[in-house]
Structure formats: structure tokens, C-alpha cells
Amino acid sequence: MKSYAQVLEIVELALTKGEYQFCVEFLNPIIESYPLPSKEGANLRTILITALCGINKKKEAKRFCKELLKSYDNKTRENAKYLMEVIDSP
């Protein structure tokens, strides 16, 4: 398995290039390896939400936002609320 730093580098580069489908396909099988309470887990879920919105899979993106809303970290919850508003906007 790749380290968090390697995973982050791969998905950030893909996002930069607009390769949202690649990000989703890359992160989906490994996302559970990074539990939500960790900063790494929250960060990768935020990237996954961004990629899902990029390919118009808002329902799935909202599911991950709801996970982030349960975080113990106040900043993560605030970011999730903001992302939910963006997803719900017309």
C-alpha cells in the first residue's frame, strides 16, 4: 500500500489536471484505510468530494460530506458544512 504522502501527491496532481474520474477510482478502494477521525482521512474525503462533484456525482459527494459532519474536529465539520452548501447550490 502507498503511504499517505504518495496517495496525496497522486490525487492532488490528478485534481490539478481535472482527472476527477481517476481520483474517484483511485480513492474509493483505499478510503477506508484512512479512518475519518484522522486528519489524513478527512483530507482524502474532502478531495474525494471535490472529485465527485467534478463528475457530477453529487449524491455520493453528499454521503461523504455527512461523514465529515460527524468529525470531532471543528474545522473539519465547518468545511463539510460549506461543501454541503456548495453541493446544494443551483
N, C-alpha and C positions, 0 to 999 in steps of 0.2 A: 504494500500500500504506500502511496505517496505521502510525504509529510504535508502538514498544513501549509507551509510556505510554498511548496511546489504546487499544491492544488490552487492556492490563492493566485499565484503567478499565472497559471494556465487560464483560470476563469476570468481574471481581470483583463488579460490580453484578448481573450475571445470577446468579452463585452466591448472593449475598445474598438474592436473590428466589426462589431454588430453581429457577431455569430451567436445569437441568442439560443437557437436550437441546440447548438453544440454545448453551450453552458448547461442547459436543462438536461441533456442526455448524459453529460459528464457528471453532474452533481447528483442527480436522482439516485443512482445506485449507492453513492457513498455518504449521502447527507446524514444518515442515522449514525454514522461513525463519529460524528461531531455533535454531541448532545447539546440541547438547547441552553442549559444553564451556562455553558462556556461561551466566552466571547467569540471563539472561533465558530462555534455552531450558529450563533446569532448572525455573525458576519456572512457566513456562507448562505444562510437562509435569506438574508437581505439581497445578496447577489442573485440567488435563485428567483426571488420575487421579481427583481428587475428584468431578468431574462424571460420569465413567464409573461410579464406584461409586454415585452418586446415582440413576442409571438402571439399576442392577443389571447392568452390563456388566463384570463382574469379570475375565473372561479378557483383555479388551482393556486394562483397567487394569493387570493384572499385566505385560503386554507392555511398557508404558511404565515400570513400576517396574524391570523388568530393564534397560532402557536407562539409567535413573538410577543403577543399581548399578554401572555401568561408568564413572561420572563420576570425574574426577581430584580433585574436591573432596570432602574427607572428610565435611563436613556434609551435602552432597547425598546421599552414599551412606548415611549414617546415617538420614536422613529416608526414603530409599527402603526401607531395611530395616524401619523402623517401619511405613510404609504397607503393605508386603507382609504384615506380621503382622496388621494391621487387616483387610486384604482376606481373608486366610486364616482369620480367626477366625469361629466359628459365629454 
